[in-house]
Amino acid sequence: MTLQIKPYKNNLRPQWEEFVAAANNGTIFHRQQFLDYHPQDRFDNHHLMLYDGTRLAAVMPALIKDEHGNKTVISYGGASYGGLVIAKGLGIAEINRMAEAATEYWSRQEVKRILITQPPLIYMQQPNQYIDFSLAQLGYSCLKREITAVIPLEFSDEESIISSFRPETRTALRKSYRSGITARASEDIDEFYRVLEKNLGSRHEVKPTHTLAELKRLKKLLPKSILQFTSYLGKTPVAGMTVFVCNSKVILAFYISHDQNYQEHRPVNSVCHQVIKWGWGNGFKYLDLGTITINMQPNWDLGRFKEGFGAGGFIKETHELRL
């Protein structure tokens, strides 16, 4: 049966959201409710819905960007991940047809370049790499591969969490708690954002991906999916982690930051411990601590820090096709 592709329209939102929630590799970043935090005029969105007969079989969030007079499709430029979101149980032949149909669709739109960033393998309910294979078969090449640090939340009990850490990480964690640091879930995003903004500005001369208003808007749109954990010394916020509940398997540490003035108290160690404990206790399979590379250049110290909590690397790949 021929695949039919429909551009997404707002009246199809319920079907889109229901599909992403049940899909094999859907995440928070594919939800229209998440994408709503962007101002309406920020991107030229052109999301796709692929139907096999009457059955919705895949969706693809995408935007079109003008680059020197040529159209580039990015899936997705306003989120960590995009790409094909597919129904559970599909085989290689069906997924290949969908990748081919989407590529042909963009070709008919006179697009000159396609960029697709798929979620890493851990985000799949039924893991396979059929999408990656199909894109390669269609002529897509790897533009870049980043490494994201992932902790499997496989513990027999709460005590075994700490014992899974490397010795130096356990030592730093004990020091953190002995120095009076407490870490807990918090509804106050503002206090952590001040720590985040100060740290990024002083150490890297950059700003957070989201403004405070955008982050609070996301929290309002998805209150159960945007969580804040903060470490305190007394009543002073000294570190924190903003966690995105990506799907039923994975939670993502989108922001991790601390106040340099309190580094000796190792406040990030305590907040990491509390998030790992929370994720395991709530039935998640993985904590994605975020990338340890930028443009394929590793940050060795950051890698060692995250590995101290039991993290291992998974690839986050961006595929490119020039038409």
N, C-alpha and C positions, 0 to 999 in steps of 0.2 A: 504494500500500500504506500502511496506517495505521501511524504511528509508535507504538511502545510504549515507555513510560517506566518504568524500574525504579529505585527508590531504591538507592543503593550499599550493599552489605554487604561485610564483610571477605573472604568467600569469593570475591568478584568482583575482588579486588585484582590478581591476575595479568593478567586481561583489561584492567582499567583501565590498569595501568602499560604494558602492551604497546601499547595504543591511543594513549596520550599520546605515547609515544616515536615513533610513526609518523605522528602527526596533522599536519595542515597548520600549526597554530598552537599546538602543545603546548609548554609550558615547564616548567622545574623547579618552578615555583610551582603547577602543576597535578598534580604527582605525589603520590600518597599517601605515598610514602616521605619527601617533604619535609614534608607536613602532619603527619607523625607526631611532629615535634619539639614540637608543642603538647601540653600536658597534656590527657588525655582529657576532663576535665570543664571545659575552658576555653570550648568552643563547643558549641552545639547543631547539629551538622553534619547536612546533608540533601543529600548529593550525588546528582546524577541521571545515569543512563545511558540514552541514547536509541537504540532499535533500529529499523532499517528492515527489517522481516521478522526474519531471524535475524542480520543484520549490524549490529554496533555502529557507529553513524554519528556519534555525538557524545557528549560527557560535559560535565558542568557542576558544578564544585565549588561548594558553597553552604552557608551557615549561616543559621539562623533566629534572629532577635533580637527580644525583646519591647521595644517602645517605647511606653510609656504604655498598656499593655493591647492594643496592636495589633502584629501580627506583621509584621516586615520581613525580607525575604530579601536577603542580601548575598553577592555572588559576586566576590571572596571576602574576608572580613574579616580573615583571618589570613595574607594573602600579598599581594604587590605586584599580581598580576593574577589574574583569574578568568574568568568568562564562558563562552561556548560554545567548546569545543574540538572542532574538526571534522575529519573525514577529508579526505585530499587528493582533489582532483579533483571536488569537489561544485560544482554550479551554483547560480545564484540561487534557482531554484524550490525546490530541496532544502533549502537553508539557511534560506530563508524559512519553510518548513514546520517546521523544527526550532525556530526562534525562537518561532513561533506556538504549537507544542505545549508548549514549556517554560513559556511565559507562561500558557497555559491551565491547565497543571498547578498552577502556583503559585496561580492564582485559585481552583482547587478546594480548595486547602489553607487558604483564607480569609486569605490574605496581603493586606495593605493597601498594601505598598510593596515595590518591587524595585529593588535597586541592583546594577549590573553594570559592572565595570571590565575591558575587553578589553585584551590586550597591544597595543602599537603595531604599526604595519604591518610594521616590519622583522623582527618575530619570525615572520612567515609564510614557509613554504617556497615557496608559490605565492601571491604577494601579491594580495589583492583586498579590497574593502570591503563585501562582501555582508552580513556580520553587522551592521555599522553601519547600512546601508540598511534591513535588515529590522526592526531594533529601532525605527528612526525611523518606519517605516511602521506599526508596531504601537502607536505613540503614546508611545514613550519619548522623553524630552527629555534634553538635556545638563545634568547637574547641575554638572559642572566639567570644564575641560580644563586639564591640566598639560602643560608642555613638558619633554621629556627630551632631553638632549644626546647625539647619536650620532655616532661617528667611523666612517666607512666604511674598512675595512681593505684598501684597494686600492692596493698599492704594487708597483713593479717590482722593487725590491731593498731591502735593509736601509738603505742610505744615503738612499733617497728618503723614508723615514719622517720624518727630521728636516727635510728640505727642504720637507715639506708643512706644517710648523708656521709660524705667523706669526713675523715677525722678533723681536718682544719675547719670545715663548715660546722661540725658539732661543737667545736671549741668556741667559735665565734658566736654561735647561738646561745651557748651557756653564758658567755660574757654579756650578751645582750640582755638576757633576763636578769642576771645578777646585778647589772647596773641600774635596774629599775624600769627598763623598757616594758611597756605593755602594748599589745597589738590586738586590734579587734575590728569587726565590721563597723562602718560609720556611714551615716547619711549625709555628712558634711563634706561635700566635694570641694567647696570653696577653700577650706583650710589646707587640704592637700594640694590644690592647684597652685596656691602661693608657693609652696615648697617646690613643686615641679617647675614652675616658671622661673624661680630664682636659680635653681640648679642648672637648667638648660641654658639660661642666659649667661651665667657666670662661667660655666665649663665649656660650652659649645657655641655660644653666641647664636642660638636658634630659639624659636618659639615652639610650644607644643603644637601638634597637628591640629588639634581642636582649640578654638577659643573657649573660655570658661562658659560663655553663653551657649555655644554649640554643645558642649559636654552636658550642661544642665538640660538642654533641650532633648538630647539623646536619652538622658535619665528619665525625663518626663514621658517621652515616647515609648520607652522600653524599660519600665521601672524594675522588672524582675531580671533583666538581662544586663544591666549596667550596675556593677557593685563596686563599692569603695572599701578598702581595708587600709587602716592607718596605724602607725606606731607612734606612741606618745612617751615622752619623758615627763612625768607628772601630767600636767594638762597641755603641754606643748607638743603639737604635731611635728615629728622629726623625720618621718619617712612614710611611704605609702605605695599602694598598688591599686590601680583602677583595672577591674576585671570585667571582661565581656564574656557572657555566657553565649558561646557561639552556636552550639547545638547540644543534643542530649549526651554527647560523648566528651566534648572539649570545652574547657574554659581557657581564656586567653588573657595574659597579663599585658594589657595594651600600654599602660604607663607604669614604670617603676622608677621611683626617685627618692632622694633623701636630702636632708639639710647637711651640707658639708661640715658645719660647726659641731655636729653631733656624730660624726663618722666613728669616733672611738667607741661609741656605744653599740655599734653594729645593728642599727635599727632595721635595715633592709632584711637581715637574716630572720628577725622575729616576724616580720610581716610575711615573708615568703613561707615560713613554717605555718603560720595561721591559715594562709590561703591554701596550701597543700592539704592541711588537715580538713578545712572546710570542703574542698573539692572532693576528697576521698569520702568524707562523711555524707555527702549529698549524691554519691553514686556516679560521679564523672570518672572517665577512664584516663584522661590526659589533662595536664596543665601545660599549655604552650607559653613558655616564658619569653617568647619573642626572638627576633633575629639576633645573631651574633656576628653578622656580616652586613656591610653596606657596599653596594655595587661590587659584590664578590670579594671584598677585602675583609678578612677576619679581624675581629677585635679579640686577641688572644686572652687578655685578662678577663674580659667579660665572659668569654667562653668557659674559662676555668671556674669563674664564680658560679655560673649557672650549672655547670657539670657537678659542682660540689653538692648540689641538692639532688643529684641522680639524673640530670637531664642528658639526653642524647640528641644528636642532630638529625633533622629531617629537611628535605629539600623543598623549597618554595620556588617554583620555576615560572619564568615569564617566556611565553612562546611568541614568536614573530613570524608573520608571513607578509612578503611584499608582492603585490599583484601587478 
